[in-house]
Structure formats: C-alpha cells, structure tokens
Amino acid sequence: MSEALDRAGKIDEGVHPSNLIKDLELTTVFAPTVTITSEGHKTMVYEVAQKAVVDAVRRTITDRILPEELVPDLVLAVNAFVHPSAVNPKRVHINNFIAVRHAIRRALEGRQSTEEIISRKESARHPFAYNQ
C-alpha cells in the first residue's frame, strides 16, 4: 500500500501505475474507463474528474450520508468516464460529482441488488447521456 501511495499520480507510458487518490480520508481507487488520448483528455480525467471524485467523497462524509465511523474500514473504487472529446471542465466535474454521490448513496441503501441488475441489464443506459 505504501508503494502504491508513493507512486500515486505518476504517469508511466500513459498509464498511472497506481490510481489511489492521495490525501483522501476514505481510501479511494480512481480508474478511468477509457484510454487517455491527449494532454487535454489527461487533464479532464486526472485533474477535473478526479477532483470531482474527491469533492463528492468529502461532501458525502461531511453531509453524513456516509457515516464517518465507517470510513476507516472502507475502500471506494470509482470507475470514471470522461469522453475523449470532452472540453467543458465544469460539465465533467458536475457529472462525475453527481455520479459518485449517487453511487455511494445507492450502495449504502443496498440498491441495486445483483438480481435487479441482471434483470435490467438490457435496458441499461448512461445516466448523463444527452441524446436519448
């Protein structure tokens, strides 16, 4: 774990060897869903989207949605999507912030069960897609 924390944020051949977010009370693993295609895309993913994740996690704890006493025992894995052509940092931040907050809340409420997910897999859609 200490080696992973030391290497967090360092890029080697376009890939982060560790995607642990440093200095966040809840141990959080950040994993983008797409390959980084450009410097601008890297900025959107590893600065804007990752900051949104940090903001969402901290806000979820301070709003007491996630009980503080659970924090030391949890590891949060975040799979973030930022389209390679994304150019609006505000929109990237908002979308990832909302997605993380909703995901944490759903997890704490026990939604959705594995059975629900499997039964609805054919109707799945991106929650923030604009052209539906």
OpenMM code with the backbone's topology and positions (N, CA, C; nanometers):
from openmm import Vec3, app, unit

residues = "MET SER GLU ALA LEU ASP ARG ALA GLY LYS ILE ASP GLU GLY VAL HIS PRO SER ASN LEU ILE LYS ASP LEU GLU LEU THR THR VAL PHE ALA PRO THR VAL THR ILE THR SER GLU GLY HIS LYS THR MET VAL TYR GLU VAL ALA GLN LYS ALA VAL VAL ASP ALA VAL ARG ARG THR ILE THR ASP ARG ILE LEU PRO GLU GLU LEU VAL PRO ASP LEU VAL LEU ALA VAL ASN ALA PHE VAL HIS PRO SER ALA VAL ASN PRO LYS ARG VAL HIS ILE ASN ASN PHE ILE ALA VAL ARG HIS ALA ILE ARG ARG ALA LEU GLU GLY ARG GLN SER THR GLU GLU ILE ILE SER ARG LYS GLU SER ALA ARG HIS PRO PHE ALA TYR ASN GLN".split()
positions = [
    Vec3(0.0824, -0.1189, 0.0000),
    Vec3(0.0000, 0.0000, 0.0000),
    Vec3(0.0865, 0.1249, 0.0000),
    Vec3(0.1952, 0.1266, 0.0778),
    Vec3(0.2787, 0.2466, 0.0835),
    Vec3(0.3451, 0.2733, -0.0508),
    Vec3(0.3864, 0.1680, -0.1216),
    Vec3(0.4454, 0.1876, -0.2545),
    Vec3(0.3412, 0.2441, -0.3503),
    Vec3(0.2194, 0.1940, -0.3424),
    Vec3(0.1123, 0.2449, -0.4280),
    Vec3(0.0865, 0.3918, -0.3994),
    Vec3(0.0853, 0.4297, -0.2724),
    Vec3(0.0647, 0.5704, -0.2379),
    Vec3(0.1798, 0.6571, -0.2864),
    Vec3(0.3028, 0.6072, -0.2785),
    Vec3(0.4184, 0.6830, -0.3272),
    Vec3(0.4107, 0.7057, -0.4773),
    Vec3(0.3554, 0.6092, -0.5502),
    Vec3(0.3506, 0.6180, -0.6960),
    Vec3(0.2222, 0.6829, -0.7466),
    Vec3(0.1280, 0.7119, -0.6592),
    Vec3(0.0008, 0.7714, -0.6996),
    Vec3(0.0253, 0.9020, -0.7728),
    Vec3(-0.0415, 0.9185, -0.8840),
    Vec3(-0.0317, 1.0416, -0.9606),
    Vec3(0.0816, 1.0462, -1.0601),
    Vec3(0.1703, 0.9482, -1.0613),
    Vec3(0.2829, 0.9467, -1.1545),
    Vec3(0.2454, 0.8655, -1.2777),
    Vec3(0.2725, 0.9214, -1.3940),
    Vec3(0.2364, 0.8561, -1.5192),
    Vec3(0.3583, 0.7879, -1.5787),
    Vec3(0.3412, 0.6635, -1.6230),
    Vec3(0.4471, 0.5872, -1.6871),
    Vec3(0.3908, 0.5295, -1.8161),
    Vec3(0.4368, 0.5786, -1.9294),
    Vec3(0.3906, 0.5345, -2.0606),
    Vec3(0.2389, 0.5463, -2.0744),
    Vec3(0.1830, 0.6592, -2.0311),
    Vec3(0.0413, 0.6863, -2.0481),
    Vec3(-0.0501, 0.6197, -1.9471),
    Vec3(0.0056, 0.5435, -1.8550),
    Vec3(-0.0758, 0.4716, -1.7576),
    Vec3(-0.0296, 0.5075, -1.6169),
    Vec3(-0.1215, 0.5291, -1.5290),
    Vec3(-0.0880, 0.5506, -1.3886),
    Vec3(-0.0652, 0.4146, -1.3249),
    Vec3(0.0543, 0.3881, -1.2686),
    Vec3(0.0770, 0.2596, -1.2038),
    Vec3(-0.0113, 0.2425, -1.0804),
    Vec3(-0.0511, 0.3515, -1.0219),
    Vec3(-0.1423, 0.3468, -0.9081),
    Vec3(-0.2439, 0.4576, -0.9261),
    Vec3(-0.3675, 0.4249, -0.9107),
    Vec3(-0.4712, 0.5258, -0.9197),
    Vec3(-0.5349, 0.5509, -0.7840),
    Vec3(-0.4562, 0.5335, -0.6784),
    Vec3(-0.5053, 0.5686, -0.5458),
    Vec3(-0.5045, 0.7202, -0.5337),
    Vec3(-0.6131, 0.7752, -0.4836),
    Vec3(-0.6185, 0.9197, -0.4633),
    Vec3(-0.5542, 0.9491, -0.3289),
    Vec3(-0.4476, 1.0276, -0.3326),
    Vec3(-0.3743, 1.0618, -0.2100),
    Vec3(-0.4523, 1.1642, -0.1278),
    Vec3(-0.4251, 1.1637, 0.0007),
    Vec3(-0.4775, 1.2645, 0.0933),
    Vec3(-0.6300, 1.2696, 0.0981),
    Vec3(-0.6941, 1.1563, 0.0790),
    Vec3(-0.8394, 1.1485, 0.0920),
    Vec3(-0.8673, 1.0507, 0.2049),
    Vec3(-0.9485, 1.0919, 0.3010),
    Vec3(-0.9712, 1.0113, 0.4211),
    Vec3(-1.0247, 0.8723, 0.3896),
    Vec3(-1.1129, 0.8599, 0.2962),
    Vec3(-1.1630, 0.7298, 0.2546),
    Vec3(-1.0701, 0.6789, 0.1448),
    Vec3(-1.0051, 0.5647, 0.1664),
    Vec3(-0.9154, 0.5114, 0.0635),
    Vec3(-0.9951, 0.4957, -0.0648),
    Vec3(-0.9509, 0.5614, -0.1706),
    Vec3(-1.0257, 0.5649, -0.2957),
    Vec3(-0.9356, 0.5297, -0.4123),
    Vec3(-0.9815, 0.4329, -0.4905),
    Vec3(-0.9120, 0.3930, -0.6123),
    Vec3(-0.9875, 0.4554, -0.7284),
    Vec3(-0.9164, 0.5292, -0.8112),
    Vec3(-0.9753, 0.6006, -0.9247),
    Vec3(-0.9325, 0.5306, -1.0525),
    Vec3(-1.0284, 0.4853, -1.1319),
    Vec3(-0.9963, 0.4146, -1.2555),
    Vec3(-1.0773, 0.4718, -1.3713),
    Vec3(-1.0105, 0.5385, -1.4649),
    Vec3(-1.0829, 0.5863, -1.5823),
    Vec3(-1.1244, 0.4678, -1.6695),
    Vec3(-1.2371, 0.4835, -1.7394),
    Vec3(-1.2882, 0.3748, -1.8230),
    Vec3(-1.2343, 0.3789, -1.9649),
    Vec3(-1.1666, 0.4856, -2.0014),
    Vec3(-1.1153, 0.4982, -2.1382),
    Vec3(-0.9654, 0.5247, -2.1359),
    Vec3(-0.8998, 0.4916, -2.2453),
    Vec3(-0.7576, 0.5193, -2.2605),
    Vec3(-0.7385, 0.6686, -2.2829),
    Vec3(-0.6405, 0.7259, -2.2184),
    Vec3(-0.6108, 0.8683, -2.2341),
    Vec3(-0.5583, 0.8913, -2.3751),
    Vec3(-0.6177, 0.9889, -2.4446),
    Vec3(-0.5854, 1.0107, -2.5855),
    Vec3(-0.5040, 1.1360, -2.6128),
    Vec3(-0.5014, 1.2292, -2.5179),
    Vec3(-0.4308, 1.3553, -2.5422),
    Vec3(-0.4017, 1.4224, -2.4083),
    Vec3(-0.3222, 1.5278, -2.4135),
    Vec3(-0.2934, 1.6045, -2.2921),
    Vec3(-0.4214, 1.6653, -2.2349),
    Vec3(-0.5075, 1.7162, -2.3232),
    Vec3(-0.6333, 1.7747, -2.2772),
    Vec3(-0.7224, 1.6719, -2.2099),
    Vec3(-0.7272, 1.5530, -2.2678),
    Vec3(-0.8077, 1.4452, -2.2099),
    Vec3(-0.7494, 1.4025, -2.0754),
    Vec3(-0.6163, 1.3949, -2.0673),
    Vec3(-0.5499, 1.3599, -1.9414),
    Vec3(-0.5872, 1.4604, -1.8326),
    Vec3(-0.5889, 1.5884, -1.8676),
    Vec3(-0.6269, 1.6928, -1.7726),
    Vec3(-0.7708, 1.6741, -1.7264),
    Vec3(-0.8602, 1.6474, -1.8209),
    Vec3(-1.0018, 1.6281, -1.7865),
    Vec3(-1.0201, 1.5086, -1.6929),
    Vec3(-0.9437, 1.4021, -1.7156),
    Vec3(-0.9584, 1.2809, -1.6347),
    Vec3(-0.8891, 1.2953, -1.5002),
    Vec3(-0.7576, 1.3234, -1.5026),
    Vec3(-0.6774, 1.3170, -1.3805),
    Vec3(-0.6758, 1.4460, -1.2994),
    Vec3(-0.7334, 1.5518, -1.3511),
    Vec3(-0.7474, 1.6732, -1.2712),
    Vec3(-0.8947, 1.7018, -1.2442),
    Vec3(-0.9736, 1.7183, -1.3499),
    Vec3(-1.1130, 1.7596, -1.3327),
    Vec3(-1.1990, 1.6470, -1.2744),
    Vec3(-1.2009, 1.5313, -1.3394),
    Vec3(-1.2856, 1.4210, -1.2913),
    Vec3(-1.2378, 1.3699, -1.1557),
    Vec3(-1.1065, 1.3592, -1.1390),
    Vec3(-1.0545, 1.3104, -1.0112),
    Vec3(-1.0870, 1.4087, -0.8984),
    Vec3(-1.0812, 1.5386, -0.9265),
    Vec3(-1.1201, 1.6391, -0.8261),
    Vec3(-1.2681, 1.6257, -0.7929),
    Vec3(-1.3500, 1.5962, -0.8926),
    Vec3(-1.4928, 1.5758, -0.8681),
    Vec3(-1.5155, 1.4575, -0.7750),
    Vec3(-1.4378, 1.3519, -0.7935),
    Vec3(-1.4480, 1.2346, -0.7060),
    Vec3(-1.4102, 1.2735, -0.5630),
    Vec3(-1.2996, 1.3442, -0.5475),
    Vec3(-1.2558, 1.3889, -0.4149),
    Vec3(-1.3639, 1.4763, -0.3510),
    Vec3(-1.4155, 1.5722, -0.4271),
    Vec3(-1.5188, 1.6617, -0.3739),
    Vec3(-1.6432, 1.5836, -0.3327),
    Vec3(-1.6838, 1.4872, -0.4142),
    Vec3(-1.8039, 1.4087, -0.3847),
    Vec3(-1.7851, 1.3223, -0.2605),
    Vec3(-1.6695, 1.2596, -0.2482),
    Vec3(-1.6437, 1.1747, -0.1314),
    Vec3(-1.6417, 1.2598, -0.0049),
    Vec3(-1.5688, 1.3695, -0.0084),
    Vec3(-1.5621, 1.4565, 0.1103),
    Vec3(-1.7000, 1.5107, 0.1467),
    Vec3(-1.7755, 1.5515, 0.0466),
    Vec3(-1.9093, 1.6068, 0.0713),
    Vec3(-2.0029, 1.5005, 0.1270),
    Vec3(-1.9910, 1.3791, 0.0764),
    Vec3(-2.0749, 1.2697, 0.1242),
    Vec3(-2.0467, 1.2407, 0.2713),
    Vec3(-1.9216, 1.2533, 0.3112),
    Vec3(-1.8851, 1.2319, 0.4517),
    Vec3(-1.9315, 1.3497, 0.5371),
    Vec3(-1.9054, 1.4732, 0.4925),
    Vec3(-1.9440, 1.5903, 0.5732),
    Vec3(-2.0954, 1.6061, 0.5822),
    Vec3(-2.1682, 1.5610, 0.4796),
    Vec3(-2.3151, 1.5647, 0.4838),
    Vec3(-2.3723, 1.4485, 0.5649),
    Vec3(-2.2853, 1.3630, 0.6159),
    Vec3(-2.3213, 1.2475, 0.6978),
    Vec3(-2.4054, 1.1439, 0.6231),
    Vec3(-2.3948, 1.1441, 0.4911),
    Vec3(-2.4567, 1.0372, 0.4120),
    Vec3(-2.3769, 0.9097, 0.4348),
    Vec3(-2.2457, 0.9245, 0.4337),
    Vec3(-2.1551, 0.8144, 0.4648),
    Vec3(-2.1083, 0.8355, 0.6083),
    Vec3(-2.1507, 0.7491, 0.6992),
    Vec3(-2.1127, 0.7677, 0.8397),
    Vec3(-1.9610, 0.7669, 0.8576),
    Vec3(-1.9113, 0.8652, 0.9295),
    Vec3(-1.7670, 0.8825, 0.9487),
    Vec3(-1.7017, 0.7609, 1.0140),
    Vec3(-1.7756, 0.6912, 1.0986),
    Vec3(-1.7178, 0.5742, 1.1655),
    Vec3(-1.6921, 0.4579, 1.0694),
    Vec3(-1.7553, 0.4586, 0.9525),
    Vec3(-1.7309, 0.3535, 0.8526),
    Vec3(-1.6070, 0.3808, 0.7680),
    Vec3(-1.5653, 0.5053, 0.7607),
    Vec3(-1.4578, 0.5471, 0.6699),
    Vec3(-1.3294, 0.4649, 0.6839),
    Vec3(-1.2791, 0.4380, 0.8040),
    Vec3(-1.1527, 0.3627, 0.8133),
    Vec3(-1.1618, 0.2194, 0.7603),
    Vec3(-1.2826, 0.1652, 0.7536),
    Vec3(-1.2998, 0.0255, 0.7140),
    Vec3(-1.3361, 0.0072, 0.5672),
    Vec3(-1.3497, 0.1151, 0.4928),
    Vec3(-1.3967, 0.1061, 0.3546),
    Vec3(-1.2876, 0.1402, 0.2545),
    Vec3(-1.3012, 0.0820, 0.1369),
    Vec3(-1.2224, 0.1211, 0.0200),
    Vec3(-1.3240, 0.1485, -0.0898),
    Vec3(-1.3139, 0.2641, -0.1505),
    Vec3(-1.4061, 0.3034, -0.2561),
    Vec3(-1.3365, 0.2882, -0.3904),
    Vec3(-1.3988, 0.2168, -0.4822),
    Vec3(-1.3462, 0.2033, -0.6184),
    Vec3(-1.4359, 0.2839, -0.7106),
    Vec3(-1.3772, 0.3810, -0.7791),
    Vec3(-1.4531, 0.4682, -0.8686),
    Vec3(-1.4075, 0.4436, -1.0112),
    Vec3(-1.5016, 0.4105, -1.0965),
    Vec3(-1.4757, 0.3910, -1.2380),
    Vec3(-1.5331, 0.5130, -1.3087),
    Vec3(-1.4480, 0.6047, -1.3513),
    Vec3(-1.4931, 0.7323, -1.4066),
    Vec3(-1.4835, 0.7338, -1.5587),
    Vec3(-1.5859, 0.7912, -1.6214),
    Vec3(-1.5869, 0.8048, -1.7667),
    Vec3(-1.5757, 0.9518, -1.8036),
    Vec3(-1.4800, 0.9819, -1.8889),
    Vec3(-1.4680, 1.1148, -1.9484),
    Vec3(-1.4454, 1.0918, -2.0970),
    Vec3(-1.5386, 1.1383, -2.1770),
    Vec3(-1.5264, 1.1191, -2.3219),
    Vec3(-1.4003, 1.1890, -2.3724),
    Vec3(-1.3262, 1.1259, -2.4637),
    Vec3(-1.2030, 1.1874, -2.5150),
    Vec3(-1.2221, 1.3254, -2.5774),
    Vec3(-1.3425, 1.3551, -2.6254),
    Vec3(-1.3649, 1.4866, -2.6868),
    Vec3(-1.4233, 1.5884, -2.5883),
    Vec3(-1.4327, 1.5534, -2.4609),
    Vec3(-1.4876, 1.6455, -2.3611),
    Vec3(-1.4017, 1.7717, -2.3528),
    Vec3(-1.4676, 1.8873, -2.3536),
    Vec3(-1.3955, 2.0149, -2.3478),
    Vec3(-1.4462, 2.1068, -2.2370),
    Vec3(-1.5552, 2.0691, -2.1722),
    Vec3(-1.6152, 2.1552, -2.0710),
    Vec3(-1.5828, 2.1011, -1.9312),
    Vec3(-1.4811, 2.1582, -1.8655),
    Vec3(-1.4422, 2.1061, -1.7347),
    Vec3(-1.5534, 2.1145, -1.6300),
    Vec3(-1.6346, 2.2172, -1.6380),
    Vec3(-1.7443, 2.2306, -1.5414),
    Vec3(-1.8418, 2.1137, -1.5550),
    Vec3(-1.8757, 2.0778, -1.6778),
    Vec3(-1.9692, 1.9675, -1.7023),
    Vec3(-1.9075, 1.8342, -1.6592),
    Vec3(-1.7786, 1.8143, -1.6877),
    Vec3(-1.7099, 1.6909, -1.6462),
    Vec3(-1.7123, 1.6805, -1.4937),
    Vec3(-1.6845, 1.7902, -1.4257),
    Vec3(-1.6849, 1.7906, -1.2791),
    Vec3(-1.8247, 1.7597, -1.2260),
    Vec3(-1.9243, 1.8293, -1.2762),
    Vec3(-2.0618, 1.8094, -1.2283),
    Vec3(-2.1063, 1.6650, -1.2496),
    Vec3(-2.0854, 1.6124, -1.3700),
    Vec3(-2.1306, 1.4759, -1.3998),
    Vec3(-2.0642, 1.3731, -1.3089),
    Vec3(-1.9340, 1.3847, -1.2889),
    Vec3(-1.8636, 1.2878, -1.2052),
    Vec3(-1.8969, 1.3064, -1.0575),
    Vec3(-1.9138, 1.4292, -1.0145),
    Vec3(-1.9541, 1.4571, -0.8762),
    Vec3(-2.0891, 1.3922, -0.8462),
    Vec3(-2.1860, 1.4173, -0.9326),
    Vec3(-2.3206, 1.3616, -0.9130),
    Vec3(-2.3177, 1.2090, -0.9185),
    Vec3(-2.2452, 1.1543, -1.0144),
    Vec3(-2.2400, 1.0085, -1.0292),
    Vec3(-2.1831, 0.9414, -0.9043),
    Vec3(-2.0769, 0.9984, -0.8487),
    Vec3(-2.0154, 0.9395, -0.7291),
    Vec3(-2.1093, 0.9509, -0.6091),
    Vec3(-2.1696, 1.0662, -0.5905),
    Vec3(-2.2631, 1.0831, -0.4779),
    Vec3(-2.3794, 0.9848, -0.4881),
    Vec3(-2.4355, 0.9725, -0.6082),
    Vec3(-2.5481, 0.8800, -0.6267),
    Vec3(-2.5043, 0.7357, -0.6023),
    Vec3(-2.3871, 0.6995, -0.6518),
    Vec3(-2.3389, 0.5620, -0.6357),
    Vec3(-2.3161, 0.5282, -0.4882),
    Vec3(-2.2575, 0.6205, -0.4140),
    Vec3(-2.2348, 0.5958, -0.2712),
    Vec3(-2.3682, 0.5803, -0.1986),
    Vec3(-2.4601, 0.6688, -0.2283),
    Vec3(-2.5917, 0.6619, -0.1628),
    Vec3(-2.6619, 0.5300, -0.1950),
    Vec3(-2.6610, 0.4918, -0.3233),
    Vec3(-2.7260, 0.3654, -0.3621),
    Vec3(-2.6592, 0.2467, -0.2928),
    Vec3(-2.5275, 0.2490, -0.2832),
    Vec3(-2.4562, 0.1384, -0.2172),
    Vec3(-2.4943, 0.1293, -0.0697),
    Vec3(-2.5012, 0.2422, -0.0026),
    Vec3(-2.5365, 0.2420, 0.1396),
    Vec3(-2.6806, 0.1973, 0.1627),
    Vec3(-2.7670, 0.2251, 0.0653),
    Vec3(-2.9077, 0.1854, 0.0762),
    Vec3(-2.9308, 0.0427, 0.0273),
    Vec3(-2.8252, -0.0207, -0.0223),
    Vec3(-2.8390, -0.1578, -0.0708),
    Vec3(-2.9058, -0.1676, -0.2064),
    Vec3(-2.9054, -0.0571, -0.2809),
    Vec3(-2.9632, -0.0599, -0.4157),
    Vec3(-2.8500, -0.0705, -0.5148),
    Vec3(-2.8551, -0.1323, -0.6120),
    Vec3(-2.9491, -0.2330, -0.6546),
    Vec3(-2.8925, -0.3685, -0.6208),
    Vec3(-2.9815, -0.4620, -0.6014),
    Vec3(-2.9363, -0.5976, -0.5737),
    Vec3(-2.8805, -0.6588, -0.7023),
    Vec3(-2.8026, -0.7622, -0.6869),
    Vec3(-2.7464, -0.8318, -0.8031),
    Vec3(-2.8583, -0.8806, -0.8938),
    Vec3(-2.9648, -0.9317, -0.8347),
    Vec3(-3.0783, -0.9817, -0.9135),
    Vec3(-3.1415, -0.8694, -0.9953),
    Vec3(-3.1575, -0.7502, -0.9351),
    Vec3(-3.2141, -0.6362, -1.0072),
    Vec3(-3.1254, -0.5954, -1.1243),
    Vec3(-2.9975, -0.5914, -1.1010),
    Vec3(-2.9038, -0.5511, -1.2065),
    Vec3(-2.9116, -0.6475, -1.3234),
    Vec3(-2.9090, -0.7764, -1.2956),
    Vec3(-2.9140, -0.8770, -1.4020),
    Vec3(-3.0463, -0.8699, -1.4768),
    Vec3(-3.1562, -0.8524, -1.4063),
    Vec3(-3.2871, -0.8497, -1.4725),
    Vec3(-3.3059, -0.7257, -1.5593),
    Vec3(-3.2321, -0.6175, -1.5318),
    Vec3(-3.2495, -0.4928, -1.6068),
    Vec3(-3.1330, -0.4618, -1.6999),
    Vec3(-3.0442, -0.5563, -1.7217),
    Vec3(-2.9229, -0.5274, -1.7991),
    Vec3(-2.9517, -0.4838, -1.9425),
    Vec3(-3.0586, -0.5317, -2.0028),
    Vec3(-3.0908, -0.4949, -2.1412),
    Vec3(-3.1409, -0.3512, -2.1528),
    Vec3(-3.1923, -0.2957, -2.0457),
    Vec3(-3.2457, -0.1590, -2.0508),
    Vec3(-3.1490, -0.0563, -1.9937),
    Vec3(-3.0255, -0.0977, -1.9657),
    Vec3(-2.9276, -0.0053, -1.9072),
    Vec3(-2.8952, 0.1074, -2.0040),
    Vec3(-2.8740, 0.2260, -1.9498),
    Vec3(-2.8366, 0.3417, -2.0311),
    Vec3(-2.7449, 0.4302, -1.9480),
    Vec3(-2.6708, 0.5131, -2.0180),
    Vec3(-2.5819, 0.6067, -1.9499),
    Vec3(-2.6683, 0.7120, -1.8802),
    Vec3(-2.6488, 0.7350, -1.7503),
    Vec3(-2.7368, 0.8265, -1.6774),
    Vec3(-2.7246, 0.9727, -1.7182),
    Vec3(-2.6145, 1.0115, -1.7817),
    Vec3(-2.5967, 1.1511, -1.8192),
    Vec3(-2.5896, 1.1714, -1.9698),
    Vec3(-2.6302, 1.0714, -2.0475),
    Vec3(-2.6281, 1.0864, -2.1932),
    Vec3(-2.7306, 1.1925, -2.2327),
    Vec3(-2.6916, 1.2784, -2.3242),
    Vec3(-2.7771, 1.3913, -2.3596),
    Vec3(-2.8718, 1.3627, -2.4753),
    Vec3(-2.8416, 1.2658, -2.5578),
    Vec3(-2.9247, 1.2412, -2.6768),
    Vec3(-2.9951, 1.1059, -2.6654),
    Vec3(-3.0974, 1.1018, -2.5848),
    Vec3(-3.1704, 0.9754, -2.5666),
    Vec3(-3.3086, 0.9857, -2.6233),
] * unit.nanometer
topology = app.Topology()
chain = topology.addChain("A")
for resn in residues:
    res = topology.addResidue(resn, chain)
    for name in ("N", "CA", "C"):
        topology.addAtom(name, app.Element.getBySymbol(name[0]), res)
